[in-house]
Amino acid sequence: MRKVSIERRTNETDVKLELNLDGSGKYKNETGIGFLDHMLDQFARHSLIDLLTNVRGDIEIDFHHTVEDTGIVLGQALAQALGDKKGIQRYGFFSLVMDDALVATALDAGGRSFLAWDVEFPTEKIGSFDTELLREFFQSLCANGGIALHARLLNGTNSHHIAEATVKSVARSLRMAISYEPRSPGELPSTKGTL
């Protein structure tokens, strides 16, 4: 069972997270930041990972710590749930359209962290959410999840559509990467013998 429950407490945030990699995309996300909740809901639904988050953070200062720490814990949970990674496909890619926005992502869940981010937003905010925080979220997720992710905006004029297309594309790429490969069950997706 690839299920994990993690809690992380700092002076700035208190993050509780549960996930099931073999779920059906059920979610309940409460971070105190409406747009982040919306993005986590989309992430769960399109990755088919069951995701429950409950976060209390210093959002009276700004959203940075809450967004960053949620990404940290989600990355830790993904790494822990994937375990030795035997049998998974490891790689995933997806191009996603949302109206004007077209975003392509590709990732490697093999344990090496990297983020190549080529996603620019035409506005600095989506509601009260700073668009630069989306990169911070994925930077934290990659660093703590052992994921190499490349994300590229190919077209887009609406910041909300760009953000949502990015999250959904990453989710679909991850869904592919964590899926089991039926032709090599239980095999490590590497010639090194370890990941």
C-alpha positions in Angstrom: 0.0 0.0 0.0 1.5 3.3 -1.1 -0.2 5.4 1.6 1.5 8.0 3.8 0.6 10.4 6.6 3.1 13.2 7.5 3.0 16.1 9.8 5.5 19.0 9.9 5.5 21.7 12.4 7.6 24.9 12.4 7.3 28.3 14.0 5.6 29.4 10.8 3.4 26.5 9.7 1.7 23.3 10.9 1.2 21.0 8.0 -0.7 17.7 8.1 -0.9 15.7 4.9 -2.2 12.2 3.9 -2.0 10.7 0.5 -2.6 7.4 -1.3 -0.8 7.0 -4.6 -3.3 4.3 -5.6 -6.4 6.3 -5.0 -9.1 7.7 -7.3 -8.3 11.4 -7.0 -10.4 12.1 -3.8 -9.4 15.3 -2.0 -10.0 17.6 0.9 -7.5 20.4 1.1 -7.7 23.2 3.7 -4.6 25.5 3.7 -6.3 28.8 4.5 -5.4 30.0 0.9 -8.3 29.5 -1.4 -6.3 29.4 -4.6 -3.8 26.9 -3.2 -6.7 24.7 -2.1 -8.1 24.9 -5.7 -4.7 23.9 -7.2 -4.3 21.0 -4.7 -7.8 19.8 -5.6 -6.8 19.8 -9.3 -3.5 18.1 -8.5 -5.3 15.3 -6.7 -8.1 14.9 -9.3 -5.7 14.7 -12.3 -3.0 12.6 -10.7 -5.6 10.2 -9.2 -3.8 10.5 -5.9 -6.1 10.8 -2.9 -4.9 13.9 -1.0 -5.9 15.4 2.3 -4.1 18.5 3.6 -4.7 20.6 6.6 -2.4 23.5 7.0 -2.2 26.4 9.5 0.3 29.0 8.5 1.3 32.6 9.1 -0.9 33.9 6.2 -1.4 37.2 8.0 2.2 37.9 7.0 1.9 36.5 3.5 1.3 33.2 1.7 5.0 32.3 1.1 5.7 30.0 4.1 2.4 28.2 3.8 2.8 27.5 0.1 6.5 26.5 0.4 5.9 24.2 3.4 2.9 22.5 1.7 5.2 21.8 -1.2 7.9 20.4 1.1 5.5 18.0 2.8 3.8 16.9 -0.4 7.3 16.1 -1.8 8.3 14.2 1.3 5.1 12.2 1.2 5.5 11.4 -2.5 9.1 10.2 -1.9 8.1 8.1 1.1 5.1 6.6 -0.7 7.1 5.6 -3.7 9.6 3.7 -1.5 12.1 1.7 -3.6 10.3 2.7 -6.8 10.3 -0.9 -8.1 7.8 -1.5 -10.9 6.9 2.2 -11.6 7.2 3.7 -15.0 9.4 6.5 -13.5 9.0 9.0 -16.4 5.9 11.0 -17.3 5.0 13.8 -19.7 1.8 15.7 -20.7 0.8 18.7 -22.7 -2.4 20.3 -21.3 -4.7 22.9 -22.9 -6.9 25.1 -20.8 -8.6 27.7 -23.1 -5.8 30.1 -24.1 -3.1 28.3 -22.0 -1.0 25.4 -23.3 1.6 24.0 -20.9 3.9 21.0 -21.4 5.6 19.2 -18.5 7.9 16.2 -18.3 9.3 14.6 -15.1 11.5 11.9 -13.7 10.5 10.4 -10.4 13.9 8.6 -10.1 15.2 10.4 -7.0 17.2 13.3 -8.5 15.8 16.8 -7.8 15.7 19.5 -10.5 13.3 22.1 -11.6 13.4 23.8 -15.0 10.7 26.5 -14.9 9.8 28.3 -18.1 6.3 29.5 -17.0 5.7 33.3 -17.1 2.6 34.9 -15.8 1.1 38.1 -17.4 0.0 39.3 -13.9 1.7 39.3 -10.5 -1.4 38.0 -8.7 -4.3 35.7 -9.2 -6.8 37.2 -6.7 -4.6 37.6 -3.6 -2.2 34.8 -4.6 1.2 35.8 -5.8 1.9 34.0 -9.1 5.6 33.6 -8.2 4.6 31.3 -5.4 3.6 28.5 -7.9 7.3 28.1 -8.8 8.2 28.1 -5.1 5.6 25.3 -4.5 7.1 23.1 -7.3 10.7 23.9 -6.2 9.9 22.6 -2.8 8.0 19.6 -4.1 10.9 18.6 -6.4 13.6 19.2 -3.8 11.9 17.0 -1.2 10.3 14.5 -3.6 13.4 13.6 -5.6 11.7 14.7 -8.8 13.2 16.3 -11.9 10.6 18.5 -13.5 10.6 20.6 -16.6 7.6 22.9 -17.1 7.2 25.1 -20.1 4.4 27.5 -21.1 3.8 27.3 -24.8 0.9 29.7 -25.0 -1.3 31.7 -22.7 -2.7 35.1 -21.8 -4.7 34.4 -18.6 -2.8 33.9 -15.4 -5.5 31.6 -13.8 -5.6 29.4 -16.9 -1.8 29.2 -17.0 -1.5 28.2 -13.3 -4.2 25.6 -13.6 -2.9 24.2 -16.8 0.5 23.9 -15.2 -0.8 22.1 -12.1 -3.0 19.7 -14.1 -0.1 19.0 -16.6 2.3 18.1 -13.7 -0.4 16.0 -12.1 -1.0 14.0 -15.4 2.8 13.6 -15.8 3.1 12.3 -12.3 0.2 10.0 -12.8 2.1 8.3 -15.6 5.4 8.2 -13.8 4.0 6.6 -10.6 1.9 4.0 -12.5 3.1 0.4 -12.5 4.7 -0.9 -15.7 2.9 -4.1 -16.5 5.7 -5.6 -18.7 8.3 -5.4 -15.9 6.5 -5.9 -12.6 8.6 -5.4 -9.5 11.6 -4.3 -11.7 13.6 -1.2 -10.9 13.3 1.3 -13.8 17.1 1.7 -14.1 20.2 -0.2 -15.2 22.1 1.0 -12.1 20.4 -1.4 -9.7 19.3 1.4 -7.4 17.6 4.7 -7.5 
